[in-house]
Amino acid sequence: MVRVALALFGILQVVLAANKWIVPGAVWRDTDGNVLHAHAGGITQNGDTWYWFGQNEEEGKPLFSGITVYSSKDLLNWKNEGIALAPVNGTEIGPEMVVERPKVVYNEPTKTWVMWFHADNSSYGLLGQGVATSPNITGPYTFQYTLRPLGDFSQDIGLFQDDDGKVYTLYSNGDSDPAHDNKITLLNDNYTQPLKEVYTFYDFDLEAPNILRTPNMYYILMSHKTGYRPNNVVYFSAQNISGPWSIQNYITPMGTRSFNSQSTFNIRVKGSKRTSWIYAGDQWATSRDLYESTYIWLPVEVDDR
């Protein structure tokens, strides 16, 4: 069982002035005092540093103005490292295109950082995945190509690296029949191409997928499709990534709409005595005011029994 807890919320608000706490839903600023824009993103740890990639949704920018990256030693104070992936005119990542939900993983054999993202056009008719690479975690990343995984459509994308080093993409395959499915697909050894589907959640029609891994279980978190309006995020559990997966359950009490958030990624924090998890969600503003969107980070309670 996995549950997102709100027990600390009141405490987090009280101690905001001490600048020692993550405050769910508050405006988050980087170390320069500017609003942090890393929406619908992903976090990658390299050594003792965390890197947060996300969509740059600053006011007045074109549809795609770049994927930002921030670095932090403590998950609280974030330094703006600039634009990791910039628009490229005349390609599927031009400023008039849609580039969403970036996720980054390191490929040891090729010594390369690989970024995956949802690649689309303004009418959401391209329905693909994009790949970019860099020798440096902060970039700049070089756009390689877009693809439809194993010939299928793809919308919201997640990325999961298992303890054995294998990497999987998680994605929904669109809104038009015969789609409405959610898939887990194994990547090749270079993490640059889909290799095979390992599981399909038929007819669930969910989005914003990410996997939380404990020593005993896999939990995949996914959101219902309600545009930029929050809903009750669900999870499925399995002992093997290829299934069988359980029936869906809610990660928060019914009616809370996941504390007004949409799942985007989770963070595994390994301490000296225990391992903890953080649920990271987007608290979206309207589609016309995405630059005002904030973030919901909350502790996750996990019980594998």
N, C-alpha and C positions, 0 to 999 in steps of 0.2 A: 504494500500500500504506500502511496505517496500523497502527501498533503502539503499545500502551501500555507504557511502560518502567518497570521497577522498580529500575534500576541505582542510583538515589540513595537507596534506602530506608534502608540502613545509615547513611549520612551524616546523613540527616534525624533519625534517632533519637539519634545522638551529640550533635548540636548543639542539641537541644531546649532545654536550659537557657539558651541564648543568646537565646531568643525571637525568632529570625530566620528560622525555617523552618516550612513547612507539614508537619505530621507525619501521614501517612496512617493513619487508624484511631484516632488519639488523640482524647480529648475536647477539643473546640474551645470556647474561651471567648471571650465578647465583651469589649469594653474595660472593662466594669463587673465582669468576673470571673464572669459567669453563663454557664451552658452555652448554646451557640449552637443554636437550634432553627430550622432552615430546610431541612427534609427534603424530598426529591423536588422540588426547586425549580428556579430558573433565575436567571441573572445577566444584568443589563443595565448597559451602560456609558453614562454621561451626562457628557460632558466628561472630567475627570480623576478621576471618582469611579465606583466600581463599586457596584451595588445587588444584593443577594442576597435573593431572595424564596423563601419555602418554607413548608411545613406546620409549624404550631406543635404539637409533640407532647409538651408538658410533662406530667409525671405528674399524674394526678387530674383532667385536663381532659375536657370532653365530646368526642364524636366529632369535631366541628369546632369549634375554639376560635379560629380566625382564621388568616390568612396573615400571617406576620411579614416584616419587611424590615430588612436591615442595610446599612450603608454602609461603604466602605473606600477608601482611596487607594492601598493596596499589596497587596490581596488576602490580607493576613495578619491585620491588626488590624481587627476589625469592630465598629462602633457600632450598638447596637440602636436603630432608628428607630421601633419600636412595631409596632402591628397595622395593616397596610395595608388588609386586607379583613376586616371583622368579621362574625360571624354575624348574620343577619336572621331573626328569628322568623317562622314562617308562610310561609317561602319555600323554594326549593330549596337555599338555603345556610343553613338553620337549624342550630342546634347538634347536632341529631340526624342531620344529613345528612353526606355525604362530599364534601369539596372537596380535590382533589389536584392536584399537579404544576402550580403556577401559573407562567405565563410572561408577561412584560411587554414591550411594544414601544411606541415613540413614533410617533404619527401626526402628521406635520407639517401637512397641510392643516387639520386640526381642532384642532391644538395640544393634543392629548389623549393621555394615557397609557392604553393598552388592555391589560387583563389577560385572558388566557384560562386556563381550568382544566378539569379533569375534574370534572363534576358528577354526583353519584349519590346513591342512598339506601343504607341500611345493608346491604341485601341485594344491592346492585349490580344493581338492576333498572331504574333510570332510564336509565343508559347515555347520558349527554349531555355537552355542553360548555357551559361558562358564560362569560359576558362581564361584566366590570366596568370602569369608567372613572374617571379622575381627572385634574384639571388639574395635579396635582403628582405627581412620580414616587413619593414615599413615601406618597401617599394623604392622607386616607382615600379608598378606592375605593368608588364607588357601584355596587351590583349592578344589572345591566340585565336579563338574562334568561338562560335556558338554552335550548339547541336540540339537535336531532339533525342533524348536518351533512348537508345534501342528503337528509334523510330516513333517514340511516343511523345505526346504533348507534355509540357511541364510548366507549372506555375510556381507557387512558393517552394523554396528549396531549403533544406537543412543538410548538414554534413556531420558525420559521426565517425570518429576514429576509435576502434576497439583496442583492448589491451594487447592484442596480438599484432597491432600495427595496421590491420586491414581498415580501409576507409569506405564508407557507404554514403551515397546521396539519399535523401529522403525528400519526396516531392508529391504534390498532387498533380493529376494529369488533366486538369481543365474542367470547365463547366458544361461543355457540350457533349451530348451523347455520341459515342458510348463511353464517355469518360466517368467522372465522379469517383475515381479511385485514388488511393494513396499507396505509394510504392517505396520499397527499400531496395536499392540497387548497389551491388558491389562494384567498386572501381578497379581498374587495372593496377599493376604494381607501381606505376609512375603517378597514380592519382589524377590522370588526365583524360581518361575515357571510361565510360560505363562498360562493365564486363558482363554482368548477368543480374536479373532480378532475383532477389532471395525471398521476398514476401510482398503480397498485395492485399491491402485492406479494401475489399470490393464494396463499392457503393456507399462509402462513408462520407465522401465529399467534404473533407476537412482540409485545413491549411496550417501554415506556420509550424512545421514539424521540428522537433528536436528530441534527442534521446538522452536520458539520464541512466547511467550504468552504475550499479552497485556490485559488490562481489558475487551476489547470487542471482540478480535479476536485471533485466532490461525494462525500462519504462519509456514509452514513446508518448510525448505530449503533443497534442494538436488542437487547433482552434476551429470552431465552427466558422462558416463564411457569412459574416454580417458586415462586410465592408470595413469601414473604420470605426464601427460601433463595437464595444466590448461584448463578450459572451462568456458562457461557462466553458472553460478549457477542459478537455477530457484527456485521459491517459489510458493506455493499454499496457499490460505487463506480459513478460515471457521469460523463460529460462534460457532460451536460445534466440538469437536475432532472426533466425529463419522461422521462428514460431514453434508450436502454435501460440497465438497471442490471445489474451483474455478478452472478455467483453469490455466495453468502455466504462470508465468511472470518472467522476468529477474530481479535480484536484483541489477545489475550494468548496465551501458550503453553497448549496443552491441559492440562487438569487443574488449572489455577490458579483456575478459576472467577472470572476477571477480578479476581484478587487479592481474592477474597471481597467483591465489590461488584456493584451493578447500575447501569448507565449512567443518568445523569439529565440532564446537559448538558455542553458543552465550552466552553472560554474561549479566545478568540483574543487574544493579547497582541502588539500591534505595537510592536516596539522600534526603536531608531534604525538598527540594522543588519540585523535579521531579524524575521520573524514566527514566534511560537511558539504552541503549543496545549497546553492542559491538559485532561486527562480528569477529569471530576468525577463520582463515583459515590456512591451511598448504601451504607453497610455496615449493613444492617438487623439490628436485634435481633428477637425474636419479635413476633408480631402483638399480644401482650398487653403487651409492654414496649417499644413503639416509641420511648418517650422516651429509651431507652438507645442508640439507633442513632447511628452516627458517620458520618464521611465519608472517602472515598478520593479524594485529588487526586494525579495523577501526570502527568509529562510525556508527550507523544505524539510518536512518531517518524513523520514523514510522508515518503513517497517516491512521487512521482507517476509515476515511470518505469514 
